[in-house]
Amino acid sequence: MTITALVAPTVTGYEVSADLATLVVRTARDDEVRLGAEQLRLSCKCAHCTRARFDGRFPERFPGIAITEIGDLGYGLNISFSDGHNRGIYPKIYLLSLAGH
C-alpha cells in the first residue's frame, strides 16, 4: 500500500507592491499569490481585532489602507498598516489559506 502525504505549500519569499496596497507571496511551487492590504487588515486575528469583532466595533472596510512594514518571524509575518495597527501576526500557512491555497 502506498501512502501519499499532502504537503502544504511553503512560503519562500514575499514583498510589498510599490503602491503598498498588495502583499505578494511566493511559494516553493513557484506560485505567486497576491493579497490586498484591505483583505489582510480585515483578516487580522489578533486579540484586539477579535475583541472588536465580538463587541461589534470592527469596521466592515478599510478603504485606502496600506502596508507600512513587515516583520518576518519565521513562521509568520507581523504586518503593520497605515491606520497604526501593528499587532497582527499572520502565520504563513494562514496567508496561503487567505489566497485559496
VMD Tcl script that builds the backbone (N, CA, C; Angstrom):
set m [mol new atoms 303]
animate dup $m
set s [atomselect $m all]
$s set {name element resname resid chain x y z} {
  {N N MET 1 A 0.845 -1.174 0.000}
  {CA C MET 1 A 0.000 0.000 0.000}
  {C C MET 1 A 0.892 1.239 0.000}
  {N N THR 2 A 0.566 2.195 -0.842}
  {CA C THR 2 A 1.312 3.439 -0.934}
  {C C THR 2 A 0.534 4.539 -0.230}
  {N N ILE 3 A 1.224 5.247 0.615}
  {CA C ILE 3 A 0.603 6.377 1.315}
  {C C ILE 3 A 1.210 7.646 0.753}
  {N N THR 4 A 0.344 8.526 0.307}
  {CA C THR 4 A 0.797 9.794 -0.244}
  {C C THR 4 A 0.514 10.891 0.771}
  {N N ALA 5 A 1.529 11.586 1.151}
  {CA C ALA 5 A 1.370 12.683 2.108}
  {C C ALA 5 A 1.011 13.955 1.367}
  {N N LEU 6 A 0.099 14.693 1.933}
  {CA C LEU 6 A -0.217 16.009 1.400}
  {C C LEU 6 A 0.695 17.015 2.070}
  {N N VAL 7 A 1.397 17.750 1.279}
  {CA C VAL 7 A 2.332 18.720 1.814}
  {C C VAL 7 A 1.812 20.119 1.492}
  {N N ALA 8 A 1.688 20.910 2.517}
  {CA C ALA 8 A 1.230 22.282 2.314}
  {C C ALA 8 A 2.317 23.080 1.610}
  {N N PRO 9 A 1.917 24.012 0.752}
  {CA C PRO 9 A 2.924 24.846 0.097}
  {C C PRO 9 A 3.715 25.653 1.131}
  {N N THR 10 A 4.950 25.893 0.832}
  {CA C THR 10 A 5.824 26.638 1.725}
  {C C THR 10 A 6.074 28.029 1.157}
  {N N VAL 11 A 6.017 29.025 2.010}
  {CA C VAL 11 A 6.318 30.396 1.596}
  {C C VAL 11 A 7.831 30.535 1.504}
  {N N THR 12 A 8.292 30.973 0.352}
  {CA C THR 12 A 9.734 31.149 0.160}
  {C C THR 12 A 10.151 32.607 0.082}
  {N N GLY 13 A 9.186 33.490 -0.082}
  {CA C GLY 13 A 9.512 34.901 -0.156}
  {C C GLY 13 A 8.262 35.750 -0.198}
  {N N TYR 14 A 8.455 37.032 -0.011}
  {CA C TYR 14 A 7.331 37.964 -0.043}
  {C C TYR 14 A 7.865 39.357 -0.309}
  {N N GLU 15 A 6.998 40.210 -0.793}
  {CA C GLU 15 A 7.341 41.615 -0.979}
  {C C GLU 15 A 6.049 42.415 -1.026}
  {N N VAL 16 A 6.171 43.685 -0.781}
  {CA C VAL 16 A 5.028 44.584 -0.848}
  {C C VAL 16 A 5.107 45.329 -2.173}
  {N N SER 17 A 3.950 45.483 -2.811}
  {CA C SER 17 A 3.908 46.212 -4.084}
  {C C SER 17 A 4.350 47.660 -3.878}
  {N N ALA 18 A 4.753 48.305 -4.956}
  {CA C ALA 18 A 5.253 49.681 -4.898}
  {C C ALA 18 A 4.231 50.655 -4.316}
  {N N ASP 19 A 2.948 50.384 -4.543}
  {CA C ASP 19 A 1.903 51.280 -4.017}
  {C C ASP 19 A 1.467 50.904 -2.598}
  {N N LEU 20 A 2.110 49.897 -2.004}
  {CA C LEU 20 A 1.858 49.434 -0.629}
  {C C LEU 20 A 0.468 48.840 -0.433}
  {N N ALA 21 A -0.225 48.525 -1.525}
  {CA C ALA 21 A -1.596 48.021 -1.445}
  {C C ALA 21 A -1.700 46.506 -1.528}
  {N N THR 22 A -0.589 45.824 -1.826}
  {CA C THR 22 A -0.636 44.380 -2.050}
  {C C THR 22 A 0.603 43.698 -1.478}
  {N N LEU 23 A 0.359 42.561 -0.822}
  {CA C LEU 23 A 1.448 41.688 -0.394}
  {C C LEU 23 A 1.546 40.574 -1.421}
  {N N VAL 24 A 2.727 40.405 -1.990}
  {CA C VAL 24 A 2.972 39.354 -2.965}
  {C C VAL 24 A 3.755 38.259 -2.258}
  {N N VAL 25 A 3.200 37.050 -2.241}
  {CA C VAL 25 A 3.809 35.915 -1.546}
  {C C VAL 25 A 4.211 34.873 -2.581}
  {N N ARG 26 A 5.450 34.393 -2.485}
  {CA C ARG 26 A 5.936 33.339 -3.376}
  {C C ARG 26 A 6.038 32.028 -2.594}
  {N N THR 27 A 5.728 30.925 -3.295}
  {CA C THR 27 A 5.788 29.615 -2.657}
  {C C THR 27 A 6.872 28.758 -3.297}
  {N N ALA 28 A 7.187 27.651 -2.623}
  {CA C ALA 28 A 8.189 26.719 -3.128}
  {C C ALA 28 A 7.755 26.090 -4.447}
  {N N ARG 29 A 6.469 26.119 -4.736}
  {CA C ARG 29 A 5.948 25.587 -6.000}
  {C C ARG 29 A 6.003 26.624 -7.118}
  {N N ASP 30 A 6.684 27.734 -6.860}
  {CA C ASP 30 A 6.806 28.837 -7.823}
  {C C ASP 30 A 5.479 29.526 -8.102}
  {N N ASP 31 A 4.550 29.403 -7.179}
  {CA C ASP 31 A 3.305 30.163 -7.276}
  {C C ASP 31 A 3.564 31.553 -6.721}
  {N N GLU 32 A 2.817 32.494 -7.193}
  {CA C GLU 32 A 2.866 33.845 -6.658}
  {C C GLU 32 A 1.425 34.243 -6.363}
  {N N VAL 33 A 1.154 34.542 -5.102}
  {CA C VAL 33 A -0.203 34.934 -4.718}
  {C C VAL 33 A -0.181 36.375 -4.239}
  {N N ARG 34 A -1.276 37.059 -4.487}
  {CA C ARG 34 A -1.389 38.473 -4.128}
  {C C ARG 34 A -2.522 38.638 -3.129}
  {N N LEU 35 A -2.223 39.338 -2.051}
  {CA C LEU 35 A -3.204 39.617 -1.008}
  {C C LEU 35 A -3.285 41.126 -0.816}
  {N N GLY 36 A -4.466 41.668 -0.978}
  {CA C GLY 36 A -4.654 43.100 -0.813}
  {C C GLY 36 A -4.523 43.525 0.638}
  {N N ALA 37 A -4.040 44.737 0.847}
  {CA C ALA 37 A -3.871 45.265 2.203}
  {C C ALA 37 A -5.203 45.274 2.958}
  {N N GLU 38 A -6.280 45.647 2.286}
  {CA C GLU 38 A -7.577 45.667 2.963}
  {C C GLU 38 A -7.995 44.260 3.369}
  {N N GLN 39 A -7.805 43.276 2.501}
  {CA C GLN 39 A -8.130 41.899 2.848}
  {C C GLN 39 A -7.333 41.441 4.069}
  {N N LEU 40 A -6.055 41.781 4.088}
  {CA C LEU 40 A -5.207 41.398 5.220}
  {C C LEU 40 A -5.666 42.075 6.510}
  {N N ARG 41 A -5.954 43.356 6.417}
  {CA C ARG 41 A -6.388 44.092 7.620}
  {C C ARG 41 A -7.699 43.531 8.139}
  {N N LEU 42 A -8.620 43.198 7.243}
  {CA C LEU 42 A -9.902 42.615 7.641}
  {C C LEU 42 A -9.745 41.205 8.210}
  {N N SER 43 A -8.654 40.536 7.860}
  {CA C SER 43 A -8.420 39.151 8.285}
  {C C SER 43 A -7.561 39.031 9.533}
  {N N CYS 44 A -7.220 40.148 10.157}
  {CA C CYS 44 A -6.371 40.116 11.349}
  {C C CYS 44 A -7.063 39.340 12.469}
  {N N LYS 45 A -6.308 38.449 13.103}
  {CA C LYS 45 A -6.839 37.610 14.185}
  {C C LYS 45 A -6.235 37.954 15.547}
  {N N CYS 46 A -5.610 39.130 15.664}
  {CA C CYS 46 A -5.016 39.495 16.955}
  {C C CYS 46 A -6.124 39.666 18.001}
  {N N ALA 47 A -5.751 39.700 19.260}
  {CA C ALA 47 A -6.725 39.815 20.351}
  {C C ALA 47 A -7.536 41.097 20.240}
  {N N HIS 48 A -6.899 42.191 19.870}
  {CA C HIS 48 A -7.586 43.469 19.747}
  {C C HIS 48 A -8.687 43.397 18.685}
  {N N CYS 49 A -8.360 42.871 17.512}
  {CA C CYS 49 A -9.333 42.778 16.420}
  {C C CYS 49 A -10.415 41.748 16.730}
  {N N THR 50 A -10.025 40.645 17.353}
  {CA C THR 50 A -11.007 39.631 17.729}
  {C C THR 50 A -12.009 40.214 18.713}
  {N N ARG 51 A -11.533 40.966 19.688}
  {CA C ARG 51 A -12.427 41.597 20.663}
  {C C ARG 51 A -13.324 42.635 19.987}
  {N N ALA 52 A -12.773 43.424 19.080}
  {CA C ALA 52 A -13.557 44.425 18.360}
  {C C ALA 52 A -14.674 43.751 17.558}
  {N N ARG 53 A -14.386 42.598 16.957}
  {CA C ARG 53 A -15.424 41.860 16.233}
  {C C ARG 53 A -16.502 41.397 17.196}
  {N N PHE 54 A -16.091 40.846 18.310}
  {CA C PHE 54 A -17.021 40.341 19.325}
  {C C PHE 54 A -17.935 41.461 19.831}
  {N N ASP 55 A -17.374 42.646 20.006}
  {CA C ASP 55 A -18.137 43.795 20.520}
  {C C ASP 55 A -18.891 44.550 19.423}
  {N N GLY 56 A -18.751 44.112 18.173}
  {CA C GLY 56 A -19.425 44.784 17.067}
  {C C GLY 56 A -18.803 46.120 16.692}
  {N N ARG 57 A -17.520 46.315 17.037}
  {CA C ARG 57 A -16.819 47.574 16.746}
  {C C ARG 57 A -15.822 47.462 15.598}
  {N N PHE 58 A -15.730 46.298 14.982}
  {CA C PHE 58 A -14.741 46.106 13.926}
  {C C PHE 58 A -15.293 46.647 12.615}
  {N N PRO 59 A -14.544 47.503 11.935}
  {CA C PRO 59 A -15.037 48.080 10.674}
  {C C PRO 59 A -15.306 47.009 9.614}
  {N N GLU 60 A -16.220 47.323 8.725}
  {CA C GLU 60 A -16.511 46.418 7.606}
  {C C GLU 60 A -15.541 46.619 6.461}
  {N N ARG 61 A -14.878 47.764 6.426}
  {CA C ARG 61 A -13.943 48.071 5.351}
  {C C ARG 61 A -12.788 48.904 5.891}
  {N N PHE 62 A -11.712 48.898 5.154}
  {CA C PHE 62 A -10.543 49.733 5.430}
  {C C PHE 62 A -10.084 50.353 4.113}
  {N N PRO 63 A -10.897 51.230 3.532}
  {CA C PRO 63 A -10.539 51.789 2.225}
  {C C PRO 63 A -9.235 52.588 2.288}
  {N N GLY 64 A -8.402 52.382 1.299}
  {CA C GLY 64 A -7.150 53.125 1.211}
  {C C GLY 64 A -6.064 52.664 2.162}
  {N N ILE 65 A -6.281 51.581 2.888}
  {CA C ILE 65 A -5.282 51.092 3.847}
  {C C ILE 65 A -4.023 50.645 3.087}
  {N N ALA 66 A -2.878 50.835 3.698}
  {CA C ALA 66 A -1.607 50.452 3.081}
  {C C ALA 66 A -0.788 49.632 4.063}
  {N N ILE 67 A 0.068 48.806 3.529}
  {CA C ILE 67 A 1.019 48.037 4.329}
  {C C ILE 67 A 2.236 48.933 4.539}
  {N N THR 68 A 2.591 49.189 5.789}
  {CA C THR 68 A 3.691 50.100 6.067}
  {C C THR 68 A 4.975 49.399 6.501}
  {N N GLU 69 A 4.843 48.178 7.019}
  {CA C GLU 69 A 6.037 47.463 7.488}
  {C C GLU 69 A 5.707 45.987 7.629}
  {N N ILE 70 A 6.726 45.151 7.432}
  {CA C ILE 70 A 6.569 43.715 7.628}
  {C C ILE 70 A 7.758 43.213 8.429}
  {N N GLY 71 A 7.463 42.466 9.476}
  {CA C GLY 71 A 8.500 41.793 10.250}
  {C C GLY 71 A 8.353 40.300 10.042}
  {N N ASP 72 A 9.424 39.637 9.635}
  {CA C ASP 72 A 9.387 38.192 9.405}
  {C C ASP 72 A 9.748 37.478 10.698}
  {N N LEU 73 A 8.804 36.700 11.214}
  {CA C LEU 73 A 9.008 35.974 12.463}
  {C C LEU 73 A 9.376 34.522 12.217}
  {N N GLY 74 A 9.631 34.163 10.986}
  {CA C GLY 74 A 9.951 32.777 10.643}
  {C C GLY 74 A 8.690 32.018 10.270}
  {N N TYR 75 A 7.827 31.779 11.225}
  {CA C TYR 75 A 6.585 31.038 10.985}
  {C C TYR 75 A 5.480 31.930 10.421}
  {N N GLY 76 A 5.651 33.233 10.534}
  {CA C GLY 76 A 4.615 34.155 10.083}
  {C C GLY 76 A 5.155 35.561 9.922}
  {N N LEU 77 A 4.274 36.440 9.461}
  {CA C LEU 77 A 4.645 37.832 9.242}
  {C C LEU 77 A 3.859 38.736 10.172}
  {N N ASN 78 A 4.550 39.675 10.788}
  {CA C ASN 78 A 3.908 40.725 11.575}
  {C C ASN 78 A 3.748 41.909 10.625}
  {N N ILE 79 A 2.497 42.202 10.279}
  {CA C ILE 79 A 2.224 43.231 9.285}
  {C C ILE 79 A 1.683 44.477 9.968}
  {N N SER 80 A 2.271 45.627 9.652}
  {CA C SER 80 A 1.816 46.922 10.150}
  {C C SER 80 A 1.093 47.651 9.024}
  {N N PHE 81 A 0.082 48.423 9.415}
  {CA C PHE 81 A -0.769 49.104 8.438}
  {C C PHE 81 A -0.782 50.612 8.679}
  {N N SER 82 A -1.231 51.327 7.660}
  {CA C SER 82 A -1.239 52.790 7.707}
  {C C SER 82 A -2.220 53.367 8.721}
  {N N ASP 83 A -3.135 52.561 9.268}
  {CA C ASP 83 A -4.036 53.057 10.314}
  {C C ASP 83 A -3.408 52.931 11.698}
  {N N GLY 84 A -2.130 52.521 11.747}
  {CA C GLY 84 A -1.414 52.387 13.005}
  {C C GLY 84 A -1.483 50.992 13.603}
  {N N HIS 85 A -2.298 50.109 13.046}
  {CA C HIS 85 A -2.410 48.752 13.586}
  {C C HIS 85 A -1.158 47.960 13.249}
  {N N ASN 86 A -0.552 47.371 14.284}
  {CA C ASN 86 A 0.677 46.604 14.064}
  {C C ASN 86 A 0.743 45.348 14.928}
  {N N ARG 87 A -0.395 44.877 15.382}
  {CA C ARG 87 A -0.423 43.724 16.286}
  {C C ARG 87 A -0.641 42.387 15.595}
  {N N GLY 88 A -1.009 42.418 14.331}
  {CA C GLY 88 A -1.379 41.186 13.647}
  {C C GLY 88 A -0.191 40.345 13.242}
  {N N ILE 89 A -0.229 39.085 13.638}
  {CA C ILE 89 A 0.754 38.115 13.183}
  {C C ILE 89 A 0.001 37.145 12.283}
  {N N TYR 90 A 0.472 37.029 11.067}
  {CA C TYR 90 A -0.169 36.205 10.055}
  {C C TYR 90 A 0.712 34.994 9.784}
  {N N PRO 91 A 0.386 33.829 10.375}
  {CA C PRO 91 A 1.179 32.633 10.057}
  {C C PRO 91 A 1.210 32.436 8.535}
  {N N LYS 92 A 2.331 31.976 8.029}
  {CA C LYS 92 A 2.479 31.848 6.579}
  {C C LYS 92 A 1.435 30.917 5.979}
  {N N ILE 93 A 1.077 29.873 6.684}
  {CA C ILE 93 A 0.052 28.962 6.180}
  {C C ILE 93 A -1.306 29.678 6.137}
  {N N TYR 94 A -1.536 30.603 7.069}
  {CA C TYR 94 A -2.776 31.398 7.062}
  {C C TYR 94 A -2.814 32.328 5.856}
  {N N LEU 95 A -1.679 32.933 5.536}
  {CA C LEU 95 A -1.607 33.795 4.353}
  {C C LEU 95 A -1.984 33.006 3.095}
  {N N LEU 96 A -1.459 31.799 2.980}
  {CA C LEU 96 A -1.777 30.981 1.810}
  {C C LEU 96 A -3.242 30.576 1.809}
  {N N SER 97 A -3.805 30.329 2.973}
  {CA C SER 97 A -5.235 29.973 3.025}
  {C C SER 97 A -6.094 31.154 2.606}
  {N N LEU 98 A -5.684 32.370 2.964}
  {CA C LEU 98 A -6.422 33.558 2.534}
  {C C LEU 98 A -6.417 33.691 1.013}
  {N N ALA 99 A -5.368 33.187 0.400}
  {CA C ALA 99 A -5.243 33.249 -1.059}
  {C C ALA 99 A -5.866 32.034 -1.735}
  {N N GLY 100 A -6.446 31.136 -0.951}
  {CA C GLY 100 A -7.090 29.962 -1.529}
  {C C GLY 100 A -6.142 28.823 -1.849}
  {N N HIS 101 A -4.971 28.782 -1.222}
  {CA C HIS 101 A -4.004 27.703 -1.451}
  {C C HIS 101 A -4.055 26.710 -0.315}
}
mol reanalyze $m
mol bondsrecalc $m
mol representation Tube
mol addrep $m
